Amino acid sequence: MLDVFISISDPKRKEGIKTTNMVEFLDILEELITQYHTNRFQFAILSDNGMTFSFYRIRNIRIIEN
């Protein structure tokens, strides 16, 4: 099971999104990438072992294995 937390560098959306459903996570991610289509937004996927994959659009995505 994965806990996924997405925090967005958008002052209008102060809270993050947390889900343990990977399908829901991918749907949310697709929506966010579509919605935040400027280079101001950046996101990283941080895995349990510290590997980081950097992309553009959203500020931060953390995937934590339980």
N, C-alpha and C positions, 0 to 999 in steps of 0.2 A: 504494500500500500504506500502511496506517495502522498505527502502533504505538499501542496503547491501554494505558494504565496506570491502574489503579484502586487508590487507597489508602483504606482504611476506618478510621474513627475508632473502632475496636473493639480493645481491648487483647488479646483472644483471637486476633485475626488480625493478626499483626505484618507479614506480607509483603503486598505488593500483588499484583494480578493483571495480567499483561501478555499481550496477544494481538494478532495482526495480522489476525484473522478477524472481520469486522464482524458476521456472524451470531452468532458465539460471544459477541462483545462485547454485543450486544443481549440475548441470553439471560441473560448474567451480570447485566447492568444490571436486567433485569426481576426476576430473583431477588433482587437486593440491595434494590431498591425495595420489594419485597414483604416481605423479611425485616426491613429496618430502617425501621419505619413510625412512628417517633417523631420529633418535631421536633429532638431532640438531634443527629441526623445531617444533614449538609449535604454537597452535592457541587457542584462546578463543572466545566463542560466548557471547557477552555482550548484555543483553536485556535492554529495556527501564527502567525497575524497578531495575536495578543493579544486577540482578542474573547473575552469571558467571558460565559457564561450561567449564572446561579445558580439552583439548585433546592434542595430540602430532601431529606435522608435520608443521603447518603453524603458522606464528607469531601472527596474530590478525585478527579477523573478528568482525565487528560491525554491528548489525542489529538495525536500528532506525525506529520506527513506525512514519508515518506522520499523 
